[in-house]
Amino acid sequence: MAFNSLDRFAVASTARGNGPREPSFSQTVENPGAQQGRGRGFSATVPVYVHVVTPDGVTGNLPDRIIRDQIRVLNSTFGGFEGGFATGFDFTLAGITRTVNAAWFNAGPGNDERAMKRALHQGGDNALNMYLTTAGPYLGWAYLPDIVNHGNAYLDGIVINWETLPGASTTWQGRYDQGETATHEAGHWLNLEHTFFGGCNAHGDYVDDTPAELTPTSGCPAGKDTCSEPGLDPIHNYMDYSYDQCYTEFTQGQTLRMQDAWLFYRAP
């Protein structure tokens, strides 16, 4: 199955407050064409290495219990237990590291991120490395999976603001406090773009069953409809920017795209 480069993409992140939504990585968007994944006949186990980074050994030094709760959220959301399609991905905790490093804790994308990942990254292309830091000015960011084919595999993984994990903090209470920032970023790790990626144009997010959406969502505005094409904006989709409480689904088309990406880039 061929993946064809179509466009340039400022890779996804989830905004913190009213700050900028995404660091600009300019990765190439890979379009696999018609989704060919195996649907409900697919299964894959993803080992997850969680890297807890703290500036002082105290701040952000989350207990194992909260990390296990985050893994459960990944399995619930990718398993279709909140609604939508069961993707066939199962996430299993493979290891936890703990590091005291203030520069890494506060890093955005750039040199400190690279130093952190060179030192901490574990596993092969099939392993999800999750870095728990402040995520710089963001709630999180991720690289699309083609990063593994360009000599930068150590950068692969997702960076998550530690306060978005379930029960970690009250900072994002009622907004980003159920652990679904990690779900959103893991979607990018499996080659999903935002539901609003292409706006109202023909290709949109390269997934046929996500209605066209011109603008990212904030909160959970019922009835939001920014494109003339059929369907309301997919505000309940994990790949929008809605609050965690609004998220409920991946679609079948997104599932097939993620399965294609797994088989092409990540399957061991």
C-alpha positions as CSV (number, residue, x, y, z in Angstrom):
1,M,0.0,0.0,0.0
2,A,1.5,3.3,-1.0
3,F,1.5,6.4,1.1
4,N,1.7,9.6,-1.1
5,S,3.0,12.9,0.2
6,L,0.3,15.5,-0.4
7,D,0.8,18.5,1.8
8,R,2.7,20.2,4.5
9,F,1.4,20.2,8.1
10,A,2.1,22.1,11.2
11,V,1.9,19.1,13.5
12,A,-0.9,19.0,16.1
13,S,-0.9,20.2,19.6
14,T,-3.6,21.1,22.0
15,A,-3.6,24.7,23.2
16,R,-3.0,25.7,26.8
17,G,-5.6,28.4,27.6
18,N,-5.7,31.1,24.9
19,G,-2.1,30.4,23.8
20,P,-1.0,29.2,20.4
21,R,-2.4,25.9,19.3
22,E,0.5,24.2,17.6
23,P,4.2,24.3,17.2
24,S,5.1,24.3,13.5
25,F,7.0,21.2,12.5
26,S,6.1,21.2,8.8
27,Q,5.8,17.4,8.5
28,T,4.6,15.9,5.3
29,V,1.0,14.7,5.5
30,E,0.8,11.1,4.2
31,N,-2.4,10.2,2.5
32,P,-2.9,6.4,2.2
33,G,-5.9,6.9,-0.1
34,A,-9.0,4.8,0.6
35,Q,-8.9,3.3,4.0
36,Q,-7.8,-0.3,3.8
37,G,-7.5,-1.3,7.5
38,R,-9.1,-4.4,8.9
39,G,-11.8,-2.8,10.9
40,R,-13.1,-4.9,13.7
41,G,-10.8,-7.8,12.6
42,F,-7.7,-5.8,13.6
43,S,-5.8,-6.0,16.9
44,A,-2.5,-4.5,17.9
45,T,-0.8,-4.1,21.3
46,V,1.1,-0.9,21.9
47,P,3.8,-0.9,24.6
48,V,3.8,2.5,26.4
49,Y,6.9,3.9,28.0
50,V,6.0,6.8,30.3
51,H,8.7,9.3,31.1
52,V,8.0,11.5,34.2
53,V,10.1,14.6,34.1
54,T,10.1,17.0,37.1
55,P,12.1,20.1,37.9
56,D,12.7,19.3,41.5
57,G,11.6,15.7,42.2
58,V,8.2,17.0,43.5
59,T,6.3,19.0,40.9
60,G,4.8,16.8,38.3
61,N,6.2,13.6,39.9
62,L,3.0,11.7,39.5
63,P,2.4,8.4,41.3
64,D,2.2,5.1,39.3
65,R,-1.5,5.0,40.1
66,I,-2.3,8.1,38.0
67,I,-0.1,6.8,35.2
68,R,-2.0,3.5,35.2
69,D,-5.3,5.5,35.1
70,Q,-4.0,7.3,32.0
71,I,-3.3,4.0,30.3
72,R,-6.9,3.0,31.2
73,V,-8.2,6.2,29.5
74,L,-6.3,5.3,26.3
75,N,-7.8,1.8,26.3
76,S,-11.3,3.2,27.0
77,T,-11.2,5.8,24.3
78,F,-9.4,3.7,21.6
79,G,-11.7,0.8,22.6
80,G,-14.9,2.6,21.8
81,F,-16.1,2.5,25.4
82,E,-17.2,6.2,25.3
83,G,-18.9,5.7,21.9
84,G,-17.8,5.6,18.3
85,F,-15.7,2.8,16.8
86,A,-13.5,0.3,18.6
87,T,-10.1,0.8,16.9
88,G,-8.5,-2.5,17.9
89,F,-5.5,-0.8,19.7
90,D,-4.6,-2.0,23.2
91,F,-2.1,0.0,25.2
92,T,0.0,-1.7,27.9
93,L,2.3,0.0,30.3
94,A,5.8,-1.2,29.5
95,G,7.8,1.0,31.8
96,I,8.1,4.3,33.8
97,T,11.2,6.5,34.1
98,R,11.6,9.4,36.4
99,T,14.0,12.2,35.7
100,V,14.8,15.5,37.5
101,N,15.7,18.1,34.9
102,A,14.2,21.6,35.0
103,A,15.1,22.4,31.4
104,W,13.4,19.3,30.0
105,F,10.4,19.9,32.3
106,N,9.8,23.3,30.8
107,A,10.8,22.6,27.2
108,G,8.8,23.3,24.2
109,P,9.8,21.8,20.8
110,G,13.5,22.4,20.2
111,N,16.9,21.6,21.6
112,D,15.8,20.7,25.1
113,E,13.1,18.4,23.7
114,R,15.7,16.7,21.5
115,A,18.1,16.2,24.4
116,M,15.3,14.8,26.5
117,K,14.2,12.3,23.9
118,R,17.7,11.2,22.9
119,A,18.3,10.3,26.6
120,L,14.9,8.8,27.4
121,H,13.3,7.2,24.3
122,Q,12.8,3.5,24.5
123,G,11.5,0.7,22.3
124,G,11.0,0.4,18.6
125,D,8.6,2.1,16.1
126,N,5.7,0.2,17.7
127,A,6.3,1.7,21.1
128,L,4.5,4.9,22.3
129,N,6.8,7.1,24.3
130,M,4.9,9.5,26.5
131,Y,6.8,12.4,28.0
132,L,5.0,14.1,31.0
133,T,6.3,17.7,31.3
134,T,4.7,21.1,31.2
135,A,4.7,20.7,27.4
136,G,6.1,24.2,27.0
137,P,3.2,26.6,26.2
138,Y,0.9,23.8,25.0
139,L,-1.1,21.0,26.5
140,G,0.6,18.5,24.3
141,W,2.2,17.8,20.9
142,A,2.9,14.8,18.7
143,Y,4.7,13.9,15.5
144,L,3.1,12.1,12.6
145,P,4.5,8.5,12.1
146,D,6.6,9.3,9.1
147,I,9.1,10.7,11.5
148,V,10.4,7.2,11.9
149,N,11.4,7.1,8.2
150,H,13.6,10.3,8.2
151,G,16.4,9.5,10.6
152,N,14.7,11.1,13.6
153,A,13.0,8.1,15.1
154,Y,14.1,9.2,18.6
155,L,11.7,12.2,18.3
156,D,8.8,9.8,17.9
157,G,6.3,10.0,20.7
158,I,3.9,12.4,22.4
159,V,4.6,15.2,24.9
160,I,1.8,15.8,27.4
161,N,1.2,18.4,30.1
162,W,1.3,16.4,33.3
163,E,-1.7,18.2,34.7
164,T,-4.0,16.8,32.0
165,L,-3.8,13.3,33.4
166,P,-6.9,12.1,35.3
167,G,-6.7,13.1,38.9
168,A,-3.3,14.9,38.5
169,S,-4.4,18.4,39.2
170,T,-7.4,20.8,39.3
171,T,-5.7,23.3,36.9
172,W,-7.8,22.1,33.9
173,Q,-10.8,21.0,35.8
174,G,-13.9,20.9,33.6
175,R,-11.8,21.4,30.5
176,Y,-8.8,19.1,30.0
177,D,-8.8,16.9,33.1
178,Q,-9.9,13.4,32.0
179,G,-6.7,12.3,30.3
180,E,-7.9,12.7,26.7
181,T,-5.2,15.1,25.7
182,A,-3.1,11.9,25.5
183,T,-5.9,10.3,23.3
184,H,-5.8,13.3,21.0
185,E,-2.0,13.2,20.6
186,A,-1.9,9.4,20.3
187,G,-4.3,9.9,17.3
188,H,-1.7,12.0,15.6
189,W,1.0,9.4,16.5
190,L,-1.2,7.0,14.4
191,N,-1.5,9.5,11.5
192,L,-4.7,11.3,12.2
193,E,-5.0,14.9,11.4
194,H,-7.4,17.3,13.1
195,T,-11.0,17.1,12.0
196,F,-10.7,20.8,10.9
197,F,-7.4,20.1,9.1
198,G,-8.5,20.9,5.6
199,G,-11.4,23.2,6.5
200,C,-14.3,22.9,4.1
201,N,-12.2,21.8,1.1
202,A,-12.4,18.5,-0.7
203,H,-9.8,16.4,1.2
204,G,-10.5,17.7,4.7
205,D,-8.7,15.4,7.1
206,Y,-8.5,12.6,4.5
207,V,-11.2,10.7,6.3
208,D,-14.5,10.2,4.6
209,D,-16.8,9.9,7.6
210,T,-15.8,13.0,9.6
211,P,-18.0,15.9,8.5
212,A,-16.1,18.9,7.1
213,E,-15.2,21.5,9.7
214,L,-13.7,25.0,9.1
215,T,-12.6,26.0,12.6
216,P,-11.4,24.1,15.8
217,T,-13.9,23.7,18.6
218,S,-13.6,25.1,22.1
219,G,-15.8,23.8,24.8
220,C,-18.8,21.7,23.6
221,P,-21.0,23.9,21.4
222,A,-24.0,21.8,20.3
223,G,-25.1,22.4,16.8
224,K,-21.8,24.0,15.6
225,D,-21.8,23.9,11.8
226,T,-19.1,25.8,9.9
227,C,-19.2,24.1,6.5
228,S,-22.0,23.9,4.0
229,E,-21.3,20.2,3.4
230,P,-23.7,17.7,5.1
231,G,-23.2,17.1,8.8
232,L,-22.7,19.2,11.9
233,D,-19.1,19.8,13.0
234,P,-17.6,16.7,14.7
235,I,-17.3,18.3,18.1
236,H,-17.4,15.0,19.9
237,N,-14.4,13.6,17.9
238,Y,-11.1,13.1,19.7
239,M,-9.3,14.9,16.9
240,D,-11.1,18.2,17.4
241,Y,-10.1,20.7,20.1
242,S,-13.2,20.2,22.3
243,Y,-13.0,19.8,26.1
244,D,-12.4,16.3,27.4
245,Q,-16.0,16.1,28.6
246,C,-17.2,16.6,25.0
247,Y,-15.1,13.9,23.5
248,T,-16.7,10.5,22.7
249,E,-15.4,9.0,19.5
250,F,-13.1,7.9,16.7
251,T,-15.0,7.1,13.5
252,Q,-14.7,3.9,11.4
253,G,-12.8,5.9,8.8
254,Q,-10.3,7.2,11.3
255,T,-9.9,3.7,12.7
256,L,-9.0,2.3,9.3
257,R,-6.5,5.2,8.7
258,M,-4.9,4.5,12.0
259,Q,-4.7,0.7,11.2
260,D,-3.2,1.5,7.9
261,A,-0.6,3.7,9.6
262,W,0.2,1.0,12.1
263,L,0.7,-1.7,9.4
264,F,2.8,0.7,7.2
265,Y,5.0,2.4,9.9
266,R,4.8,0.7,13.2
267,A,3.9,-3.0,13.2
268,P,6.9,-5.0,14.6
